[in-house]
Amino acid sequence: MDKRKTIFAILVFYVIAILFRYLTNKTQILSGLDNTFIRTILQGIGPAIGALTATKLFRIQKTMTLKGNFENHFVPFSIYWLFPIVLITTVAYFTKGTLPIVAIFSILTYGLLEEIGWRGFLKQLLAPLPKFVGILVITILWFIWHLNFDLSSSNLIFFLILLLGSWGIGLVAEKTNSLFAVAAFHSTNNLFSELNLLKSILLVVLLGIWILSIIYRHKFEKLQKYNITEQNKTPSP
């Protein structure tokens, strides 16, 4: 895709993302909506709507999918969504007597809607740029999208967290190509916004299993490619 088309596509995506963010977070448009799940979804839907609109308008071939590099949708869904839902809900039930399934699912869905835009769309279009430049551009646009411009140390820390997240989640996107995976990593910030000992342990367990699954899959794919290469080298009888 040529540079001019890329710039216009990003512009359309971002204007829509910002517009939805402003309407759902800075106005009273959702004040009469009591359903917490729907309210949460609408507050994060802007990047997804922007990405889908720009993709359709400019006929962009998407590279990231829910399934990604996995054989089917169930594998990444079970690792990155079903597992944390079961783990966190089980711990919450035995420690607090609660079943926060809907809350966890809404956070994961919120993360997915954002990631359809930031990694599923924007990262793809910025791929021709030097890697750090692409990460920095995503971070700046991501930061502005939150519409929080207070000149404070907490906001600076938040920017640095987004910069680290843009790098880390970007790596997950490159390794898995799965929106389920990047949404899960994205959602850890909201799932564990306030840490204590128990939540810290849960976070370490989740990240550990997710990272190990990515490493295992990467090695498995390399082994498959090696076996295919060796088979091609073997002369036919």
MOSULMO-V382327 format. One record per residue. N is the residue number from 1. RES is the residue in one small letter. OMEGA is omega in radians with two decimals (999 if undefined). NEAR is the number of other ideal C-beta (glycine too) atoms within 10 Angstrom. D_CENTER is the distance of its C-alpha to the mean C-alpha in whole Angstrom. Layout:
((N,RES,OMEGA,NEAR,D_CENTER) (N,RES,OMEGA,NEAR,D_CENTER))
This chain:
((1,m,-3.08,13,24) (2,d,-3.02,6,26) (3,k,-3.11,8,25) (4,r,3.12,8,27) (5,k,3.12,13,25) (6,t,-3.13,17,21) (7,i,3.14,11,22) (8,f,3.13,13,23) (9,a,3.11,23,20) (10,i,3.14,19,18) (11,l,3.11,12,20) (12,v,3.11,17,20) (13,f,-3.00,27,16) (14,y,3.10,20,17) (15,v,3.13,14,20) (16,i,3.14,20,18) (17,a,3.13,29,15) (18,i,-3.12,17,18) (19,l,3.13,13,20) (20,f,3.13,21,18) (21,r,-3.13,20,17) (22,y,-3.10,14,21) (23,l,-3.05,15,22) (24,t,-3.08,19,20) (25,n,-3.07,17,20) (26,k,3.07,9,23) (27,t,-3.13,9,26) (28,q,-3.05,7,27) (29,i,-3.13,12,26) (30,l,-3.04,16,24) (31,s,-3.13,8,27) (32,g,-3.10,6,29) (33,l,-3.08,11,26) (34,d,-3.10,8,26) (35,n,-3.07,10,24) (36,t,-3.11,11,21) (37,f,-3.13,13,18) (38,i,3.13,12,19) (39,r,3.12,14,19) (40,t,-3.13,21,16) (41,i,-3.11,17,14) (42,l,3.14,19,16) (43,q,-3.14,16,15) (44,g,-2.99,25,12) (45,i,-3.06,20,13) (46,g,3.14,26,14) (47,p,3.13,28,11) (48,a,3.12,22,11) (49,i,3.12,17,15) (50,g,-3.13,28,15) (51,a,-3.13,30,13) (52,l,3.12,17,15) (53,t,-3.14,17,18) (54,a,3.12,24,18) (55,t,-3.14,20,18) (56,k,-3.06,9,21) (57,l,-3.08,12,23) (58,f,3.09,16,23) (59,r,-3.13,9,22) (60,i,3.11,18,19) (61,q,-3.11,7,19) (62,k,3.12,13,15) (63,t,3.13,13,14) (64,m,3.11,20,11) (65,t,3.06,15,11) (66,l,-3.11,16,11) (67,k,-3.12,18,13) (68,g,-3.10,22,13) (69,n,-3.11,15,16) (70,f,-3.08,20,17) (71,e,-3.12,8,20) (72,n,-3.09,8,19) (73,h,-3.03,14,16) (74,f,-3.08,11,17) (75,v,3.11,17,17) (76,p,3.12,27,13) (77,f,-3.10,18,13) (78,s,-3.12,13,16) (79,i,-2.96,21,15) (80,y,3.13,26,11) (81,w,-3.08,21,12) (82,l,-3.13,13,16) (83,f,3.12,17,17) (84,p,3.10,24,15) (85,i,-3.13,17,16) (86,v,-3.09,13,20) (87,l,-3.08,15,20) (88,i,3.13,20,19) (89,t,3.13,17,21) (90,t,3.13,11,24) (91,v,3.13,16,24) (92,a,-3.13,18,24) (93,y,-3.09,13,27) (94,f,3.14,8,29) (95,t,-3.08,9,29) (96,k,-3.10,9,29) (97,g,-3.13,7,30) (98,t,3.10,10,27) (99,l,-3.04,12,24) (100,p,-3.08,17,21) (101,i,-3.10,14,19) (102,v,-3.13,12,19) (103,a,-3.14,19,17) (104,i,-3.14,21,15) (105,f,3.13,16,14) (106,s,3.10,20,14) (107,i,3.11,25,11) (108,l,3.12,21,9) (109,t,3.08,18,10) (110,y,3.11,21,9) (111,g,3.12,25,5) (112,l,-3.14,22,5) (113,l,3.07,24,8) (114,e,-3.03,24,6) (115,e,3.02,31,4) (116,i,3.11,26,7) (117,g,-2.99,28,9) (118,w,-3.14,25,7) (119,r,-3.08,27,7) (120,g,-3.10,27,8) (121,f,-2.99,27,11) (122,l,3.14,27,12) (123,k,3.13,23,11) (124,q,-3.09,18,13) (125,l,-3.14,22,16) (126,l,-3.09,19,16) (127,a,3.13,12,17) (128,p,-3.14,10,21) (129,l,2.98,12,20) (130,p,-2.97,9,21) (131,k,-3.10,12,18) (132,f,3.12,10,18) (133,v,3.10,11,19) (134,g,3.11,18,16) (135,i,-3.12,22,14) (136,l,3.13,16,16) (137,v,3.11,17,16) (138,i,-3.13,23,13) (139,t,-3.11,20,13) (140,i,-3.14,14,16) (141,l,3.11,21,15) (142,w,3.14,20,12) (143,f,-3.14,19,15) (144,i,-3.13,14,17) (145,w,-3.14,22,15) (146,h,3.07,13,15) (147,l,3.08,11,19) (148,n,-3.00,12,20) (149,f,3.11,9,23) (150,d,3.08,9,25) (151,l,-3.08,6,27) (152,s,3.12,10,26) (153,s,3.13,8,25) (154,s,3.11,9,23) (155,n,3.07,14,21) (156,l,3.10,11,21) (157,i,3.12,10,20) (158,f,3.10,16,17) (159,f,3.14,15,17) (160,l,3.07,12,17) (161,i,3.10,13,14) (162,l,3.10,22,12) (163,l,3.09,18,14) (164,l,3.12,12,13) (165,g,3.12,19,10) (166,s,3.10,24,9) (167,w,-3.06,15,12) (168,g,3.14,15,10) (169,i,3.07,25,7) (170,g,3.09,18,9) (171,l,3.11,14,11) (172,v,3.11,23,9) (173,a,-3.12,23,8) (174,e,-3.08,13,12) (175,k,-3.04,18,13) (176,t,-3.06,25,12) (177,n,-3.05,19,11) (178,s,3.09,27,9) (179,l,3.05,26,6) (180,f,-3.09,25,7) (181,a,-3.09,29,7) (182,v,3.11,30,4) (183,a,3.13,27,3) (184,a,3.11,28,6) (185,f,3.09,24,6) (186,h,-3.00,25,5) (187,s,-3.14,23,7) (188,t,3.14,19,10) (189,n,3.12,14,11) (190,n,3.11,16,12) (191,l,-3.08,20,13) (192,f,-3.12,16,16) (193,s,3.09,9,16) (194,e,-3.03,5,20) (195,l,2.88,11,21) (196,n,-3.07,9,24) (197,l,-3.10,7,25) (198,l,3.13,11,24) (199,k,3.11,15,21) (200,s,3.11,11,21) (201,i,3.12,12,22) (202,l,3.14,20,19) (203,l,3.13,15,17) (204,v,3.13,10,18) (205,v,-3.13,14,19) (206,l,-3.12,20,15) (207,l,3.14,15,14) (208,g,-3.13,10,17) (209,i,3.13,15,17) (210,w,-3.12,20,14) (211,i,3.11,14,15) (212,l,3.13,10,18) (213,s,3.12,18,17) (214,i,3.12,18,15) (215,i,-3.14,11,18) (216,y,-3.12,10,21) (217,r,3.13,18,19) (218,h,3.13,13,19) (219,k,3.12,10,23) (220,f,3.13,10,24) (221,e,3.11,12,23) (222,k,3.13,10,25) (223,l,3.10,10,28) (224,q,3.13,10,27) (225,k,3.13,10,28) (226,y,3.14,10,31) (227,n,3.12,10,32) (228,i,3.13,10,32) (229,t,3.13,9,34) (230,e,3.11,9,36) (231,q,3.12,8,37) (232,n,3.13,7,38) (233,k,-3.09,7,40) (234,t,-3.12,7,42) (235,p,3.11,4,45) (236,s,-3.14,3,46) (237,p,999,3,49))
